[in-house]
Protein backbone atom coordinates (compact mmCIF):
# COMPACT_ATOMS: atom_id res chain seq x y z
CA UNK A 1 0.00 0.00 0.00
CA UNK A 2 1.62 3.33 -1.04
CA UNK A 3 2.55 5.64 1.76
CA UNK A 4 0.15 8.48 2.15
CA UNK A 5 1.47 11.86 1.11
CA UNK A 6 0.51 15.13 2.69
CA UNK A 7 0.95 18.56 1.09
CA UNK A 8 3.70 20.58 2.71
CA UNK A 9 2.57 22.95 5.43
CA UNK A 10 2.38 26.53 4.17
CA UNK A 11 5.18 28.73 5.42
CA UNK A 12 4.32 31.20 8.14
CA UNK A 13 3.94 34.79 6.87
CA UNK A 14 6.61 35.76 9.39
CA UNK A 15 9.07 33.50 7.55
CA UNK A 16 8.31 34.86 4.08
CA UNK A 17 11.32 36.99 3.08
CA UNK A 18 9.14 38.95 0.66
CA UNK A 19 6.48 39.72 3.24
CA UNK A 20 8.59 40.38 6.36
CA UNK A 21 10.02 43.72 5.10
CA UNK A 22 6.48 44.93 4.39
CA UNK A 23 5.47 44.03 7.93
CA UNK A 24 8.53 45.68 9.48
CA UNK A 25 7.98 48.76 7.32
CA UNK A 26 4.67 49.34 9.10
CA UNK A 27 6.10 49.36 12.60
CA UNK A 28 5.62 52.73 14.32
CA UNK A 29 8.48 55.19 13.73
CA UNK A 30 9.44 55.19 17.42
CA UNK A 31 13.23 54.96 17.93
CA UNK A 32 12.87 51.67 19.82
CA UNK A 33 10.80 49.88 17.12
CA UNK A 34 13.53 48.54 14.84
CA UNK A 35 16.05 47.64 17.58
CA UNK A 36 13.34 45.59 19.32
CA UNK A 37 12.22 43.92 16.09
CA UNK A 38 15.80 42.95 15.24
CA UNK A 39 16.00 40.91 18.46
CA UNK A 40 13.24 38.56 17.28
CA UNK A 41 15.42 36.40 15.05
CA UNK A 42 18.35 36.45 12.63
CA UNK A 43 16.06 36.84 9.60
CA UNK A 44 14.44 39.97 11.00
CA UNK A 45 17.80 41.35 12.09
CA UNK A 46 19.15 40.94 8.56
CA UNK A 47 16.20 42.89 7.13
CA UNK A 48 16.53 45.70 9.67
CA UNK A 49 20.29 45.94 9.05
CA UNK A 50 19.82 46.46 5.31
CA UNK A 51 20.51 50.13 4.41
CA UNK A 52 17.89 49.97 1.66
CA UNK A 53 15.24 48.91 4.14
CA UNK A 54 16.18 51.72 6.52
CA UNK A 55 15.85 54.24 3.70
CA UNK A 56 12.38 52.87 2.86
CA UNK A 57 11.44 52.98 6.55
CA UNK A 58 12.37 56.66 6.80
CA UNK A 59 10.51 57.44 3.56
CA UNK A 60 7.41 55.53 4.70
CA UNK A 61 7.21 57.60 7.89
CA UNK A 62 8.49 60.94 6.59
CA UNK A 63 5.07 62.55 7.10
CA UNK A 64 4.73 61.45 10.74
CA UNK A 65 8.20 61.62 12.31
CA UNK A 66 8.56 61.51 16.10
CA UNK A 67 9.14 64.78 17.95
CA UNK A 68 12.41 64.14 19.80
CA UNK A 69 12.59 67.52 21.47
CA UNK A 70 13.44 71.21 21.08
CA UNK A 71 16.72 73.10 20.66
CA UNK A 72 17.12 76.40 22.48
CA UNK A 73 17.13 79.00 19.73
CA UNK A 74 18.76 81.75 21.76
CA UNK A 75 22.35 80.60 21.27
CA UNK A 76 23.01 77.88 23.85
CA UNK A 77 22.01 74.94 21.59
CA UNK A 78 20.71 73.15 24.71
CA UNK A 79 18.28 70.33 23.91
CA UNK A 80 14.96 69.73 25.70
CA UNK A 81 13.85 66.10 25.14
CA UNK A 82 10.17 65.20 24.82
CA UNK A 83 10.20 61.40 24.46
CA UNK A 84 10.26 58.94 27.36
CA UNK A 85 12.23 55.69 27.65
CA UNK A 86 12.73 53.50 25.72
CA UNK A 87 12.31 55.97 22.86
CA UNK A 88 14.39 58.79 24.25
CA UNK A 89 17.62 59.11 22.28
CA UNK A 90 20.69 59.61 24.46
CA UNK A 91 21.34 63.34 25.08
CA UNK A 92 24.94 63.18 23.81
CA UNK A 93 23.54 62.59 20.31
CA UNK A 94 22.19 66.17 20.45
CA UNK A 95 25.43 67.71 21.68
CA UNK A 96 27.29 69.55 18.91
CA UNK A 97 31.06 69.92 19.04
CA UNK A 98 32.00 73.17 17.37
CA UNK A 99 35.39 74.09 15.97
CA UNK A 100 37.76 76.25 17.98
CA UNK A 101 37.22 79.86 17.05
CA UNK A 102 33.58 79.48 15.97
CA UNK A 103 32.42 81.79 18.75
CA UNK A 104 28.76 82.07 19.69
CA UNK A 105 26.50 80.20 17.27
CA UNK A 106 22.74 80.24 16.94
CA UNK A 107 20.34 77.66 15.46
CA UNK A 108 18.06 78.99 12.73
CA UNK A 109 15.77 75.97 12.53
CA UNK A 110 15.39 72.20 12.14
CA UNK A 111 13.65 70.12 9.50
CA UNK A 112 13.84 66.61 8.03
CA UNK A 113 16.41 65.51 10.62
CA UNK A 114 18.76 68.45 9.88
CA UNK A 115 19.74 71.44 12.05
CA UNK A 116 20.77 74.76 10.49
CA UNK A 117 23.13 76.91 12.60
CA UNK A 118 24.64 80.28 11.82
CA UNK A 119 28.27 80.97 12.74
CA UNK A 120 28.40 84.81 12.65
CA UNK A 121 32.10 85.08 13.45
CA UNK A 122 33.02 83.09 10.31
CA UNK A 123 30.12 84.33 8.13
CA UNK A 124 29.09 80.71 7.67
CA UNK A 125 26.11 78.45 8.21
CA UNK A 126 26.59 74.96 9.58
CA UNK A 127 24.35 72.08 8.54
CA UNK A 128 24.30 69.32 11.18
CA UNK A 129 22.64 65.89 11.17
CA UNK A 130 22.59 64.77 14.85
CA UNK A 131 21.81 61.08 14.21
CA UNK A 132 24.84 60.61 11.94
CA UNK A 133 27.08 63.38 13.29
CA UNK A 134 27.62 64.69 9.75
CA UNK A 135 28.40 68.39 9.35
CA UNK A 136 28.53 70.60 6.26
CA UNK A 137 29.55 74.26 6.22
CA UNK A 138 28.57 76.94 3.71
CA UNK A 139 29.85 80.49 3.37
CA UNK A 140 27.12 83.11 3.60
CA UNK A 141 26.68 84.41 0.03
CA UNK A 142 28.44 87.76 -0.54
CA UNK A 143 25.98 90.63 -0.60
CA UNK A 144 23.58 89.27 2.01
CA UNK A 145 25.34 91.15 4.80
CA UNK A 146 25.48 94.63 3.27
CA UNK A 147 23.44 97.83 3.69
CA UNK A 148 23.18 97.63 7.46
CA UNK A 149 22.52 93.87 7.67
CA UNK A 150 25.08 91.77 9.56
CA UNK A 151 25.19 88.02 10.15
CA UNK A 152 23.38 88.31 13.49
CA UNK A 153 20.26 89.48 11.61
CA UNK A 154 20.15 86.59 9.15
CA UNK A 155 17.40 83.99 9.47
CA UNK A 156 16.99 80.82 7.46
CA UNK A 157 15.62 77.33 6.99
CA UNK A 158 16.74 73.91 5.82
CA UNK A 159 14.85 71.14 4.02
CA UNK A 160 15.52 67.98 2.06
CA UNK A 161 15.54 68.30 -1.69
CA UNK A 162 12.60 65.92 -2.16
CA UNK A 163 10.44 63.66 -0.01
CA UNK A 164 12.65 60.99 1.48
CA UNK A 165 15.75 62.18 -0.41
CA UNK A 166 18.53 61.73 2.14
CA UNK A 167 21.33 62.85 -0.18
CA UNK A 168 20.23 66.31 -1.29
CA UNK A 169 19.13 69.35 0.67
CA UNK A 170 18.33 73.03 0.33
CA UNK A 171 19.39 75.88 2.61
CA UNK A 172 17.50 79.16 2.54
CA UNK A 173 18.87 82.38 4.06
CA UNK A 174 16.76 85.50 4.42
CA UNK A 175 17.40 88.98 5.80
CA UNK A 176 16.24 92.59 5.63
CA UNK A 177 18.50 95.34 4.36
CA UNK A 178 18.31 98.95 3.21
CA UNK A 179 17.38 102.12 5.06
CA UNK A 180 14.22 102.85 7.01
CA UNK A 181 12.45 104.19 3.91
CA UNK A 182 13.75 101.58 1.43
CA UNK A 183 13.64 98.38 3.42
CA UNK A 184 13.56 95.13 1.45
CA UNK A 185 13.67 91.40 2.17
CA UNK A 186 16.44 89.40 0.49
CA UNK A 187 16.46 85.59 0.18
CA UNK A 188 18.97 83.19 -1.31
CA UNK A 189 18.66 79.42 -1.86
CA UNK A 190 21.49 76.88 -1.84
CA UNK A 191 20.96 73.54 -3.59
CA UNK A 192 23.30 70.65 -2.78
CA UNK A 193 22.58 69.20 -6.24
CA UNK A 194 23.90 72.32 -7.95
CA UNK A 195 26.51 72.93 -5.24
CA UNK A 196 25.98 76.69 -5.40
CA UNK A 197 23.84 79.59 -4.20
CA UNK A 198 21.18 80.81 -6.61
CA UNK A 199 20.47 84.44 -7.45
CA UNK A 200 19.05 86.77 -4.79
CA UNK A 201 15.27 87.07 -4.54
CA UNK A 202 13.97 90.41 -3.22
CA UNK A 203 10.74 92.20 -2.34
CA UNK A 204 10.02 95.60 -0.73
CA UNK A 205 9.06 95.58 2.96
CA UNK A 206 6.20 97.85 4.06
CA UNK A 207 6.91 100.55 6.60
CA UNK A 208 3.40 101.24 7.92
CA UNK A 209 3.44 102.35 11.54
CA UNK A 210 0.81 101.28 14.08
CA UNK A 211 -0.02 103.52 17.02
CA UNK A 212 -0.27 100.55 19.37
CA UNK A 213 2.97 98.93 18.18
CA UNK A 214 5.80 98.53 20.65
CA UNK A 215 8.16 98.57 17.66
CA UNK A 216 6.86 101.79 16.10
CA UNK A 217 10.29 103.36 15.69
CA UNK A 218 11.91 100.24 14.18
CA UNK A 219 11.94 99.42 10.45
CA UNK A 220 10.30 96.19 9.31
CA UNK A 221 12.62 93.20 9.76
CA UNK A 222 12.57 89.40 9.67
CA UNK A 223 12.02 88.06 13.20
CA UNK A 224 14.63 85.69 14.64
CA UNK A 225 12.21 82.78 14.98
CA UNK A 226 11.53 79.52 13.17
CA UNK A 227 10.27 79.34 9.60
CA UNK A 228 7.18 77.27 8.84
CA UNK A 229 7.09 75.08 5.72
CA UNK A 230 3.52 74.88 4.40
CA UNK A 231 2.91 73.51 0.94
CA UNK A 232 5.65 74.78 -1.38
CA UNK A 233 6.39 77.90 0.67
CA UNK A 234 8.41 78.97 3.69
CA UNK A 235 7.01 81.64 6.01
CA UNK A 236 8.68 83.96 8.55
CA UNK A 237 7.24 86.48 11.00
CA UNK A 238 7.93 90.17 10.28
CA UNK A 239 8.35 92.62 13.14
CA UNK A 240 8.76 96.37 13.41
CA UNK A 241 6.53 99.05 11.91
CA UNK A 242 4.70 96.48 9.78
CA UNK A 243 3.09 93.49 11.47
CA UNK A 244 3.12 90.81 8.83
CA UNK A 245 4.40 87.57 7.35
CA UNK A 246 7.07 87.00 4.71
CA UNK A 247 6.44 84.18 2.20
CA UNK A 248 9.04 82.53 -0.03
CA UNK A 249 7.50 80.42 -2.79
CA UNK A 250 10.15 77.77 -3.39
CA UNK A 251 8.71 76.68 -6.73
CA UNK A 252 8.28 80.11 -8.29
CA UNK A 253 11.24 81.64 -6.42
CA UNK A 254 9.18 84.65 -5.31
CA UNK A 255 8.97 86.64 -2.08
CA UNK A 256 5.68 88.17 -0.95
CA UNK A 257 4.33 89.92 2.14
CA UNK A 258 0.96 89.45 3.84
CA UNK A 259 -0.61 90.99 6.96
CA UNK A 260 -1.29 89.14 10.20
CA UNK A 261 -4.96 88.59 11.16
CA UNK A 262 -4.90 90.65 14.39
CA UNK A 263 -2.69 93.34 15.98
CA UNK A 264 -0.06 91.37 17.85
CA UNK A 265 2.21 93.81 19.67
CA UNK A 266 0.18 94.53 22.77
CA UNK A 267 1.06 93.67 26.33
CA UNK A 268 0.14 90.09 27.19
CA UNK A 269 -0.28 88.88 23.59
CA UNK A 270 1.64 85.92 22.17
CA UNK A 271 1.57 84.36 18.73
CA UNK A 272 3.17 81.75 16.47
CA UNK A 273 3.11 80.85 12.80
CA UNK A 274 1.66 77.36 12.21
CA UNK A 275 0.35 75.26 9.39
CA UNK A 276 -3.30 75.87 8.53
CA UNK A 277 -5.74 73.33 9.90
CA UNK A 278 -7.80 71.23 7.53
CA UNK A 279 -5.05 70.59 4.99
CA UNK A 280 -4.60 72.56 1.80
CA UNK A 281 -0.95 73.34 2.45
CA UNK A 282 -1.52 76.92 3.66
CA UNK A 283 -0.16 79.00 6.50
CA UNK A 284 -1.88 79.29 9.87
CA UNK A 285 -1.56 81.68 12.79
CA UNK A 286 -1.92 80.95 16.51
CA UNK A 287 -2.79 83.99 18.63
CA UNK A 288 -3.47 84.19 22.34
CA UNK A 289 -4.10 86.92 24.87
CA UNK A 290 -3.13 86.40 28.51
CA UNK A 291 -6.22 88.35 29.52
CA UNK A 292 -8.55 85.41 28.76
CA UNK A 293 -6.22 82.43 27.96
CA UNK A 294 -8.13 81.71 24.73
CA UNK A 295 -5.97 80.57 21.83
CA UNK A 296 -7.30 81.40 18.37
CA UNK A 297 -6.28 79.30 15.38
CA UNK A 298 -6.50 81.39 12.20
CA UNK A 299 -6.13 80.25 8.59
CA UNK A 300 -5.98 81.91 5.17
CA UNK A 301 -9.07 81.50 3.02
CA UNK A 302 -9.31 82.35 -0.68
CA UNK A 303 -12.69 83.32 -2.16
CA UNK A 304 -14.05 82.67 -5.67
CA UNK A 305 -12.34 85.83 -6.96
CA UNK A 306 -8.96 84.70 -5.67
CA UNK A 307 -8.89 87.21 -2.79
CA UNK A 308 -7.25 85.81 0.36
CA UNK A 309 -8.27 86.78 3.90
CA UNK A 310 -7.90 85.48 7.45
CA UNK A 311 -10.67 83.57 9.24
CA UNK A 312 -10.81 81.96 12.69
CA UNK A 313 -10.89 78.19 12.36
CA UNK A 314 -11.04 77.23 16.04
CA UNK A 315 -10.59 78.53 19.57
CA UNK A 316 -9.04 76.68 22.53
CA UNK A 317 -9.82 77.58 26.14
CA UNK A 318 -6.41 76.94 27.66
CA UNK A 319 -7.52 77.76 31.21
CA UNK A 320 -9.96 74.83 31.12
CA UNK A 321 -7.57 72.51 29.26
CA UNK A 322 -4.67 73.08 31.66
CA UNK A 323 -6.68 74.06 34.79
CA UNK A 324 -5.04 77.47 34.92
CA UNK A 325 -5.71 79.96 37.68
CA UNK A 326 -7.25 83.12 36.31
CA UNK A 327 -4.85 86.05 36.21
CA UNK A 328 -1.98 83.99 37.66
CA UNK A 329 -0.27 82.82 34.46
CA UNK A 330 1.80 84.65 31.88
CA UNK A 331 1.87 82.28 28.90
CA UNK A 332 4.44 82.49 26.12
CA UNK A 333 4.37 80.36 22.96
CA UNK A 334 8.03 79.48 22.45
CA UNK A 335 7.99 76.64 19.90
CA UNK A 336 6.04 74.87 17.17
CA UNK A 337 6.57 71.41 15.63
CA UNK A 338 5.04 71.54 12.15
CA UNK A 339 4.87 67.80 11.38
CA UNK A 340 3.34 66.89 14.76
CA UNK A 341 1.23 70.08 15.02
CA UNK A 342 2.50 70.65 18.55
CA UNK A 343 3.09 73.95 20.35
CA UNK A 344 5.44 74.49 23.26
CA UNK A 345 4.22 76.91 25.91
CA UNK A 346 6.15 78.40 28.82
CA UNK A 347 4.14 79.49 31.85
CA UNK A 348 4.43 79.80 35.59
CA UNK A 349 3.05 76.26 36.01
CA UNK A 350 5.81 74.81 33.80
CA UNK A 351 6.65 73.90 30.23
CA UNK A 352 3.70 72.35 28.38
CA UNK A 353 3.63 70.60 25.01
CA UNK A 354 0.12 70.67 23.46
CA UNK A 355 -0.98 68.69 20.40
CA UNK A 356 -3.41 71.01 18.63
CA UNK A 357 -5.53 68.30 16.97
CA UNK A 358 -6.19 66.04 19.97
CA UNK A 359 -5.53 68.71 22.66
CA UNK A 360 -3.48 66.15 24.54
CA UNK A 361 -0.77 67.81 26.59
CA UNK A 362 2.39 66.85 28.40
CA UNK A 363 4.37 68.72 31.03
CA UNK A 364 8.13 68.83 30.41
CA UNK A 365 11.05 69.55 32.69
CA UNK A 366 11.81 73.26 32.76
CA UNK A 367 15.10 74.24 31.02
CA UNK A 368 17.92 75.52 33.20
CA UNK A 369 17.88 78.91 31.52
CA UNK A 370 14.95 81.00 30.33
CA UNK A 371 14.18 80.59 26.63
CA UNK A 372 12.15 82.69 24.24
CA UNK A 373 12.50 80.63 21.05
CA UNK A 374 12.80 76.86 20.58
CA UNK A 375 13.28 74.84 17.39
CA UNK A 376 11.52 71.46 17.16
CA UNK A 377 13.59 68.48 16.05
CA UNK A 378 11.37 65.95 14.23
CA UNK A 379 12.96 62.97 12.50
CA UNK A 380 12.63 59.24 11.89
CA UNK A 381 15.49 57.47 13.64
CA UNK A 382 16.25 54.09 12.03
CA UNK A 383 18.92 52.52 14.25
CA UNK A 384 21.63 50.63 12.39
CA UNK A 385 22.10 47.01 13.41
CA UNK A 386 25.08 44.77 12.74
CA UNK A 387 24.60 41.19 11.51
CA UNK A 388 26.45 39.96 14.56
CA UNK A 389 23.54 40.99 16.75
CA UNK A 390 25.02 44.12 18.26
CA UNK A 391 22.96 47.26 17.64
CA UNK A 392 25.26 49.92 16.31
CA UNK A 393 22.68 52.51 17.29
CA UNK A 394 21.37 50.85 20.45
CA UNK A 395 23.61 52.98 22.64
CA UNK A 396 21.66 56.01 21.41
CA UNK A 397 18.53 54.91 23.26
CA UNK A 398 18.23 56.31 26.74
CA UNK A 399 16.43 53.69 28.82
CA UNK A 400 16.79 55.03 32.32
C-alpha positions, 0 to 999 in steps of 0.5 A: 500500500503506497505511503500516504502523502501530505501537502507541505505545510504553508510557510508562516507569513513571518518567515516569508522573506518577501512579506517580512520587510512589508510588515517591518515597514509598518512598525511605528516610527518610534526609535525603539521599534527597529532595535526591538524587532531585530531581536526577534530572530536572525532573519528579522535582524538581517532585514533591519540591518539592510541600508535599503530597508532603513531608507524605505522605513524613513521614507514611509514615515516621513510625514509622521516623524517623532518629535524628539525635542526642542533646541534652544534657539537663543544661542546655547544649543541646549536640547529639551527632550520630549520622548520617554524611555525606551524611545528617548535618544541619548542626550549626547547625540544632540550635543554639537562639538564646534570648531575652535574659534567658531564663537557664539553660534545660533540655530536657525531651525530644524527640519527633516532631521537636519539642524541649520546653525549660523556661525556669525564670526566666520560668516558661515552656516553649519548644517548638522545631522545629529543622528549621523554626526555629519556636518557641512559648512557653507559660506554666507553668500556675498551681498547678504550682509550689506546695507546695514545687515550683519550676520546676526540678523540673518534667518533661514531654513533647511529642508531635504531636496525631495520627499525621502531624499537623504542625499540632497538638501536646500538651505535658505537664508533670508534677511532685511537690508536697506534704510528705514524708507527703502527696506527690502527682504532678500532671500537666497537658496542653496541647492546641494545638487547644484553645489551653489547659491542661486540668485538673490530674490527680493521684495520691498518691505512695508513701513506702515506704523501702528499707534499701538505697536511697541516697535513703532520706531523700528523698520520692518525686519525678519524676526529671529524665529523659526520658519514654517514650511507649508505647501511649497512655501516657507514663512517667517514672521515680520516685526517692526513698523509692519506686522506681517508675514514674509512668504518665499514660494520655493517653486516660483522663487518669489517673495511676498508679504501678507498681513497678520490677522490681528494686531499682535504687539500689545502687552500680554499677547503671544503668537506663532506661525503654524500650518493651517488646519484642515489641509490645503498646504496653507499657513496658519496663525496661533494667537493668544491673549493672557487676559482670557487664555483663549488661543485662536487658530487662524487660517488663510481663506481664498474666495471665488475671486482669488482674494485671500483673507484670514478667518478663525478656524477654532478657539481653545480655552487653555484655562480649562484645558490646563486648569489654569488659575485666572490672572496667575499665568503669563503664557508664552508660545516658544515653539512649534513642531510643524509635522506633529502640530504641537506647540510648546508653551512656557508658563508659571506652572511649567513647560507644556507641550500641546498637540493642537488636533487632539488637545493632549498635553504633556508637562516637560522639565523646565530648562535651566535657563529662560528661553524665548524661542525653541526649534523642534527636532522631528525625525525618523530614527532608524537605528543601524544594526550589525549582523552579529547581533550588536545594535550599532545605534542601540547605545543612542537609546536612553532607557533610564 
